[in-house]
Amino acid sequence: MKLEAIIFDLDGVITDTAEYHYRAWQRLADEEGLPFNRQINEHLRGVSRRSSLEIILAGRPATEAEIAELTERKNRYYVAMLAGVTPADLLPGAVDLLRELRAAGVKVGIGSVSKNAHTVLDRLGICDLLDAIADGFSAERSKPAPDLFLKAAEMLGVRPAFCAVVEDAAVGVDAALAAGMWAIGLGPASRVGHAHARFESLAGVTLAAIRTALQDAAWTIAEPIFVPDSQSHMETVFTIGNGAMCSRGVFEEGYPGAMPACFVHRVWDDMPVNYTELANIPAWWGVDIWADGEHFRLDRGQVLGYRRQLDLRTGALSRQVRWQPREGGPVLELDFERFINLADPHGAALQVTITLAEGQTALRVRTGVNAHVENTGLLHWNLVDQVAGLDTAAVQVRTRATQTDLAVAMAVKLSSAGPWQSSRCDAEGQPATEYHMTLTAGASATLHKFVAVVSSHDAPDPLAIAQATVQAGQAAGYRAWRAANDAAWAEMWAASDVQIEGDNEAQIALRFNLFQLLIAAPQHTDRASIGAKTLSGFGYRHHSFWDTEIFMLPLFTFTQPALARHMLMYRWHNLPAARAKATANGFAGAQFPWESADDGREVTPTWVPHAADRKQLIRIWTGDIEIHITADIAYAIMQYWQVTGDDAFMRDYGAEMVLDGATFWASAAQLEADGKYHYRNVIGPDEYHDRVDDNAYTNTLAQWHLETAFNLLAWLKRQHPTRHAELVAALDLTEARLRHWDDVRRRIVLPGDPASGLIEQFAGFFSLRDADLAMLRDPGRSRSMQGLLGIEGCAATQNLKQPDVLMLQYLLPERFSPAQVRVNWEYYDPRTDHELGSSLGPSISAVMACRMGEHERGHQHFLRAARADLLDVRGNAEDGIHGASAGGLWQAVVCGFAGLRLTESGWEIAPSLPDGWTRLAFKFYYRGRLESVEITC
């Protein structure tokens, strides 16, 4: 994190002339007969003089002349009072911090809406400590517009991203954020809690404290206020995990309409329509609190303070709540923290501290394990056993169809200044421990809860292992578990972090997306992969698509190769199912499923209810004819091999998948009267168009796959002749079959215009009605092009859901000249529904824009991907993280802005950083060596 300048608001930050403003407004209001008090005055904090008057007028009509006279009169009253301002009016800590900044070489500016700022600063005697003053005359628009702070940064000669703003007003914090600067709030969280960092005042604040707070902010996703309607979205955002399990960010005490869920890799159970899904496991995070019999929940009592944050460095989710059960009742300060232990595939822990701020209360706390859970209306568990003790509880459950056993155990430690009583609760499926105590003002109680989740895939007796794990945690203590978790995360981030300087939003958003992928990747098994919605929601029922291999896997191939190997081995273990699918469809070889779950069989639903009319069914063709996934998997295998040099994997596993996939492609090709091989009735990446012929992406990837298979056979014969002979025999790679491979690859139809280089996305695409470019670019559009035009209406146009031809050129750049890429970029990018089409598209468009030298256009596409889940731009984040978008974001930065490419001799970069980015640094493994890249400008 780079900090070159700090811009201070004046009133309420450096000095408190707010009282003078209040008196001047009060005098004016009294003269005009306008209601005014200190409560109304709070709304004037950080607001311009004219806007302040409009608040006071509260809709009373006034002419421009009257407004001018009233504001001028108020200003006269205020200026007259300023005669009494002296250095004694400086707020505590202000001068000390200004002097420290000057000594450290950090530039200092003022950004105040006051038009009397110069007068006040002169009287305070601190002008010699300032490098620039932007006041009410410096910018046309006032806060919350960013103009004033941007002007101050310009005067200081510092990029906005390297500036921090110190503000005591909510609108000032808004302005700082809008300017792309770090925001430091002074005052209560209720007013400035949405700043990156917050202090009560400048008293005792040092430059080191500011740097530490802002460094923390670059790793933090924060929810500064409680917004009930956004909770389903925020539950997804605050998902935590450890590569074995992930839990949504629900409240420990629950909330109406919440979607509580925790998913564990490989714990599948059958369901209607979608075949199978991961079963939501028994809830382990619950803590219920009663104060004088009043149940703590955010929809009850009065929420006096709230903040929730996710520390991306450690995966710890924490929340602070100040709550009063009833007017005049006790005031509780509650501090929650929980994490899923990256150092232990089975472990999780939770800490709750309850402090009584005011009054006295009889406190009751209950925590346990709840096996009464569901998957959005579906029940998957039968209770097998349960245990309840004074500080322990456990359940063992079994899935109804797949007969997988799972145990969830807990052990609790309670510490309190006073005595307490404990009792066990043994309700069926809900064993728990309950504590009773009395708290007086200033007293606290802290509960530590250790949790273990073990399935029959992990051990034959999961309950015994789970109980032993929590007992060990109880003995070691919460801090020891947290320290082990933090150390494991430090090791993970050492290879996977990407550092951006010059764009604070980009830095935080990228780390968030990387975090969500890292917690979902199967750390301890090679019989699982990452689903399209990771492990963060119920969307797509946790099935894996091409999203994994093409969009998510590169992050792991380059930074966590062991995890990439796990996910590729998942495909190898399921190779028999891919062969069975090919056979069922009348083909030879291996045809991988469009949607895959536990055993690799095709689990794409054939029909689904229409979203608007549940009685109407929609035919889903992807599982039948979106066949490009077989080549996508081969591409991921080859990329992994090229990056890692893992010859053993390729020899023993990868080659078999690639070769049997090639047999499928040769078998599926149709030789027709034109002497060409065709792939008819398919779907390419652009799913606005289904059942098309000779999709360019599909055909070209098929050709590439066949060519790659020949090269792989030659390598095996040269380097591993025994394995070569085994595979030739096992896969029936006869001379006749290989001649057919060669014939197909030579004569596959590759649609396009050789003269211009423009590739036709599929046969007949250019005959479709052109896309409505004005509609595509309409900033007010709230529905996808398919949503506006209908399924058939959109299919009759050249509107694209996501890049298709451009996706091909991204994956196989060596096959296309710069001129060919340019002509296709200029044709297809404007016709793509970037805003509301597929979330898979923007990141790839960002890379292609960089290759075209259009890095600012690339940055626009990058931001679309970066904001997909954090801002819920498509309105469906409650279903889970957009995993492909998250993985594509890493590619947009590393392969796009940094321009990383693999070559025959190694790797190279061709940077194209967006405006404002001054540094980009990342690491990756190449052939077992950790490489470091740093780009500055």
PyMOL commands that set and color helices and strands:
alter all, ss='L'
color gray80, all
select helices_A, chain A and resi 18-32+38-42+49-57+64-82+87-89+94-104+117-124+127-129+147-156+160-162+170-178+189-192+207-217+228-237+462-476+478-496+504-520+539-542+546-559+561-573+575-584+622-625+629-644+647-668+696-719+721-730+735-747+765-767+773-776+785-789+791-795+805-811+813-815+818-831+841-851+855-866+877-879+883-897
alter helices_A, ss='H'
color red, helices_A
select strands_A, chain A and resi 5-8+107-111+132-134+163-167+182-186+197-199+220-223+240-241+245-247+262-264+268-271+275-278+287-291+294-295+302-311+316-324+331-340+347-358+360-368+381-388+392-399+405-416+420-427+430-440+444-455+498-501+607-609+617-619+670-671+677-678+901-903+906-908+919-926+929-936
alter strands_A, ss='S'
color yellow, strands_A
deselect
rebuild
show_as cartoon
